[in-house]
Amino acid sequence: MPENASKQSGGESDARIVIDRLLREAGWDIEDKSQVSTEEAAADGRADYLLKSTLTRPLAVVEAKRFSTDPYSAKKQARDYAESLLAPFVVLSSGREHYFWEYETGDARPVVGLPSRADLEPRANLRAHRAGTLQASLNALQLPTRFRFKGEEVEARPYQLRCLQAADQALVASRRRMLFEMATGTGKTLTIAMLFKRWFQAAACSRVLFLADRIELAKQAKETFDEYLKDYPSTLLFGGRRSLQGQIVVGTLETIAGQLGEGGFGHGYFDLVVTDECHRSIYNTHRATLGHFDAIHIGLTATPNPGELHWISAHERQLVRSTYMFFDCWDSAAQEGRPTFAYAIQDGIKEGFLSPYQIYVAESRLTFEGTTWEDDEGSATGDAPPKARTVYSSSLMNISGSRKNVHNHTRARRLCLQ
């Protein structure tokens, strides 16, 4: 703020106390001037905080505002400071509300906390190594029409290439949330692996997180990444295992939820977060886990648009609607979802990539009686004995994925699967 302005107004000084604490929690030593300097002379005033890299190069200007002031209003002032100090990022904070701003590529966006040095340095390196604009970097790359996968020469399917193009367009347009709706069997995981490689090569992202809701699906995804992305190391986290290694981190939502914050993944650690079967992952604590990350979010789902399925339950319709809303793909006027890219089961059948099907409704004994199994994720590290879990279904599933609520289920017997 300008030098002649009062820097010690009660509101702002209180806000700085909170900001100091948040910086410490993010790993900054605010007393070490090689990490954080305060009252840094810049432009026509002084920057409240200047965050620095391990080489003491400017990373971000932090502009503090009093609790009662919207920190977003300090954008112009903070940008002037950042440009004069050659800091690529701006953080606007009142101690209660925070915005992160990559001012050369987009607008300031709200975040849930302050970034760490480990968050900022890779992002600064990306900008330094990018050849020209993001659009120019992407245009310089050819689409992967043919490649080797699992020992065979594979030709990319047309809809996979269209998905990559749609993702590129959304990225260049500064969209931070995208939804890919692709029918089961069309190769969602391989498509996202193709996208990872393309965006790595374009310096659009450096670290990605792939979230699955079950450990078996996480393992399958890692196998695909290890095969297609041999030059980009991946790490599988499960059962409480902690690691900040790997350019690609694969894990379940439960595991990642336990590794957030101090000593774990910071708000800006990942540039890209991909959530598989995302329609099951946006409620309760799972939604909070996704919201922790200031990243581009991509959801993968095979769940169709509720406007096409008049026979599904009201609960399912709301679930799908919430998915579209979370990924900024809900058209309120039309009351339907508009995903970033869609390839429906009907499209796959018409183009010969999927086989025709008939719906067969079946009620199984397992549906009514439930099952007990040993928890694979809880025992994967060997640090604790396997946990027995019992689940009872409250719905009947048919092969198409529809459900019928069961209200009269009064008798249940556990089945133990050894």
N, C-alpha and C positions, 0 to 999 in steps of 0.2 A: 504494500500500500504506500501512498505518497509519504515522504519523510515528514511533512508538516502536519500529517494527520495524527491523531492521538492513538498510540499503539497500546496504551495500557487501560483502555476502557474496560469496565468491569466485565461486560459480556465477552469480549474477545480474549481477555486474559484467562477467564474461566475456560473458554473453549480451548485455549492453548494447553492448559493443564491436561485436558482430556486427549488432545492430539498427541502430546508428549507420551502419554501412557499407551496410546494405540500404536505409535511408532515403535516403542519398546517391545510391545507384544508382537509386532511384525518382524522383530529381529534387529532393528536399528539401534545402535549405540549413539544416542543423541548428544552425548558428551564428547564423542570422537569426531573431530572436525574433518577427518578424512572420509567420514560417512555422511554426516549431517552438519551443515552450517546454517546458522540463523542470521536474520537481518543482512542477507547478502545483497550488496549494492547491485542494482539492475535497472536499466531503462531510466525512468523518472522517479524511482523510489527504491525500496528494498524488498526483496522477496522474504517472506516469513521463514520458509525453510527451503534449503536446496539439498536434495538427496543425491548421493554420488555413488559411482560404480567402484569396484575393487581397485580400479586404476585411477580413482578420484576424479573421473570425468562426470560432468553433470548428467543426471538421469531425469530428475523431475523437480519441478517447483511445486511446493505445497503452499497454497494460499489459505490462511485461516480467517474465518469470519465468526462473529458472535453467534450465540445460539439462536437468536431471534431473526437472523438474516439468512436468506436462502443463499448458500455458497455459489450456486450457479450464476448469480448476478455478478460475480467477480471474474468472469471468463476473460473479458478483454484485458483487464489489468494483469491477470496472471499470464496470459499469452505474451504480452509485451515483455514481461520479466523472463519467461522461458526462452523466447527468441533471442533476447540480448545475452542470455547466459548459455545459449546453445544446448538447452535441455529439451529432449524430444517429447517429454510428457508433462502434463499438468494434473495436479490433484487439488480439488477444491473441497474444503471441509469446514464444517461448523462444530466438529466433534461429535455431532449426532447424525448429520447427513453428509454424504461424501459423493463426489463425482470424479471419474477418471477421464482424462481427455488426451487422445492422440490427435492433436490439433491440426495436423497436416492431412489427415485422412477422414475425419468425421467430427461429430458433435460430442460434447461431454455427456457421459452416461452415468446413471446412478450405480454405485457399488456398495457392498455391505461392509467394507472395511478398507484399511490402508494397505498398499502393496509392500512387499518385502523386496530386498535387493535381488533375491533369487527370482522374483516375479519380473522385475523391470529389466535386468541385464539381457536376458534372451530376446525380449521384445525390441530392445534398442539394437541388438546385433542383427536381428531380422531386417530392420529398416536400413542398416548400414550395408547389408549384402544384397539387397534387392536391386535388380537392374531396372532402373526407371520406375515408372508407376506400376501399381499392381496389375492394371489392365495390360500394360505392355509386357510384363513378366509372364502373364498367363497366355497372351497371344503368341509369345515366342515358343511355347511348348506345343508339340503335336499331341493330339488325342491318342491314347493307347489302343489302336485298332487291333494289333496282334501282339501277343506276348506268350512267354512260356509259363505254364502253371501246372504244378504237380507232374513235371516231366513231359508234358505235352504242349504242342503249339496250339494256342487258343485264340480264337477270333472274338473280340469284344462284340456283344450284342448291341444292336442299334439303340435300344432303350437305355442301356448303360451309358452310352456316349451322350445321349440326350440328358441324362441325369447329371453328368459331369458339367455339361454346358449350362444347365439351369443353375447348378451350384455356383459356377463361376460368375454368372450374371448377378446372382443374389449377393455374392461376396463383394463384387465391384460396386454394387449399389449400397454398400454398407449395411446390409441386413445382418443382424446379429443372431437371428433365430430362423431355422429352416426346418421343414418337415418333408421327408421322403416317404411316400406311401407306395410300397411295392409288394405285390402279392407273394405269398409264400412260394418258394421254389424258383424265384427269379434272380437269386444271387445278390441279396442286399449286402452281405458282408464283403464279398469280393468287390462290389461296386464301391463301397466305402474305402476299401483298401486302395483301389485305383485313385480315389479322390485324395487320400492321404499323400500318396506319392506325388501326385500332381501339385498339391499345395505346398509340400515340402520343397519341391524343385523350384517353385515360383517364389519361395521365401514368404509365403503367406502365413505359415505357421511353423513352429519348431517343436512343440510338445503337445501331444494329444492324449485324451483320456477316452477309452471306450468302456461304457458301462453296460453290464448285462444284469438281468435279475436272477439268474441262476449260475452256479459255478460251472455246470456242464456247458452252457452256452458261451461262457467266458473262455473256456478251454478251446472250444471249437473256433472261436474268433481268433484267438492267438495263433492257432495252427494256420489259419488262412493268412494272417499277417506275416508270420515267419516264412511262409512259402513265397508270397508275392513281394514282400518288402524286406528282402534279405539284407539290404544295406542300412536298414533302420531298426535298431534294437528295440525289442518289446519286452515288457515285464508283466507277469501275471501276479496279481495280489489276491490273496484269499486267506481266510482263517486267522485274521489278525496280523498277517505278515506286513511289515512296513518297509518301504523303499522309495527313495527319490531318484532311482536310476531308471534309465530307459526313455527313449524318445516317444515310445508308444506305451502307455500304461493301460492294462486291461484288468478289470476287476468287477466285483459285484457292488451293487449300491450299498449294501450293509457294510462291506469291508471299507470302502472309500469313506463312508460317513464317519467311521471311527478314526480317520486319519486327516482330519481337517484342523486348521489352526496351527498353533505353536508347535514346532517340531514336525509338522506334517505339510500338507498341501495348502499353500496360501491362496488368496482369492484370485490372483493373476498367474498362478503357476502354469496353467494350461492355456494355450491359445484356442484350442478346439476341444469341445466335449461332445461325444456322440453317445446317444442313449438308445440302445436296442430295445425293441418292444416297448416303446416309450409310453404307450397308452396305459401301461401298468405301473408307471414310475413317477407320476407327477402329483401324487397325493401325500399328505402327512409329512413324515420325516424325509421321504424321498424327494419331495419337492424342495424342501429346505436344503438338501444336499446339492441339488442342481443349482439352486439360487446362490449357493456359496461362491460359485466360480464366475469370475468376470471373463467370459470366453464366448466365442461363437458356439452356439448350441445347435446341433443337428439331431432331430428325432427320426428314428427308423420305425416303421410300423407296417403291418399288413392289414390292419383294421380298416375296413372301408368307411367311406363317408356315410354318416347316419342318415343323410337325406335319401340314400339309395336303399336303406334297409328299414322298411316300415314295420317289420315284424319284430325288431329287437326291443328289449325292455327300456323303460324310461331311465333306469340306472345306467345301462350301457350307453344310451344316447347321450346322457350327461357326461359320462366318462370320455367318450370320443370328442364331444364338444370341448371339454376342458383341455384335451390334448391339443386341439387346433388353437385354442386361445393361448395356451402357454407358448406355443411356437409362432405366435403372431400370424396365424393363417386362418382366422375365423372371419367370415364375411357376415357381419351382423344384419345387414340389409337383406341378404338372401337367406340368412339362417342356415349356412352350410360352410363346410371347410373348403379352403382353397390351398392345398399343399404346394410347396415349392416345386415338387415333381411328383407325378402320380403315374403308376403303371398297374392297372387293375387286373384281376384274374381274368376278366373277359378279354382284355387286350392280349394277355399271354396265350390264351386258348386260340384266339383268332389268328395270331401270328405264328402259331405252331410251336411255341416254347413251353406250353403247359398242356396237359391232357385234359379233355372234358371230364366232368364229374357228375355224380348224382348224390343228392343229400339222403343220408340214411340216419334216422333218429333212433338212438339206442340208449337204454338205461341199464347201467352196469351195477353189479353187486358192490363194487368198489365205491361207486358214487354214494351209495347209501351208508356203507359201513365204515368208510375211512381207512386209513393206513398208518402204520408206524414204521419209521425207517431210521437208520443211523445217519446223523448229520455229517455229510461229507466235508462241508466247509469248516465245521467246528473241530474236526479231527485232522485236518490236512497238515497242520504243522507238527503234529506229534506231541504238542505241549500239553494237551488235555485229552481225556478219554472222549470217545464219540458220544454225542448227545442223542438220545432217543426223542423223536418228535412224533406227535400224532395229529393228523389233520382230518377233519370231517368236512365234506363238501356240503354246501348249502344250496347247490344248484345242480341241475341236470344239464350235461353238455351234449350237443350233437356234433356231427362231423363238420358242420359249417361254422361252429363257434357260437351259436346262439345259446341262450340259457333260459330255463324256466325255474322260478323260485319254488322251493320246497318248504311248505309251512307245516306239514303234518308228520315230519320225521321225528318219531318219539323213541324209537329203539335203535341203538347203535352198538356194534361190537367191534373191537379192535382186531385188525389183522396184522400180524407181525411178519414183515418181510425180512428174512435172514439174508 
